[in-house]
Amino acid sequence: MSTTTYTVTGMTCGHCVSSVTEEVEQITGVTGVEVDLPTGRVTVTSDAPIDDALVKDAVEEAGYALKP
């Protein structure tokens, strides 16, 4: 089990949270996604470590960006 936390910029509402959650959940191996809107923190739980580039791509697909 692996847990990684990212910071996503640009989220302002519940729809933003849903979009990011939906995209990140589609990554193979992801077992859970928790988004904290006020801080922009996205915690990803997975069976094994997930490549950060996959998470970045999923977040961008939802219309947002990972904070460097």
N, C-alpha and C positions, 0 to 999 in steps of 0.2 A: 504494500500500500504506500502511495506517495501523495503528498500534499504540497502544493506550491501556490503562493499568493502573488498576484500581479496587480498593478494599478492601471486602471483604464481611464482615459480622459474623454470628456464630451458627453457623458451620461447625465441626463437631467430629470428623468421621470421613470415611472414603472415600465413603460413600453421599452425604454432603453435597456432596462434590466432584463426584460423578457427576451429581447433580441440577442443580447450578448449570451445569456444563458442558453438559448436555443442553439446558437452556432457552436459554442464551446462543447456542449453536450454531444454533438455529432462527431467529435474526434474519437477515433477508436481507442478504447482503453479507459476513457473518462467514466468515472462512476458517480461523480457528483460535482455540482457547481453552485457556489454560494456567492451572491453579489451584494455588497454593502454600498448602496447608492450614495450616502453622504460622503464616504471616504473614497469611493471609486475602486475599492478593493474587490478583487475577484479571486476566490479561493477555489482551486481545482484539485479534486481528489481523483486518483487514478490507480489502476492495478500496478502500473510501473511508471517511472518518470516519463513525462511527455515532453517532446521537443518544443522548446519555447517558440520556434518558428511556426509550428502548427497552431499554437494558441494565438500568436500575433495575427496570422492569416484569418483565423476564425473571428477575432475581434474586429479586424478591418472589414471583413465580409458583412458584419453587422452594422458597420458605419462608424466605428470608433477607433481609437488608437491606444496602444500600450504606452504607458509613460516610460521613457528610457531609464 
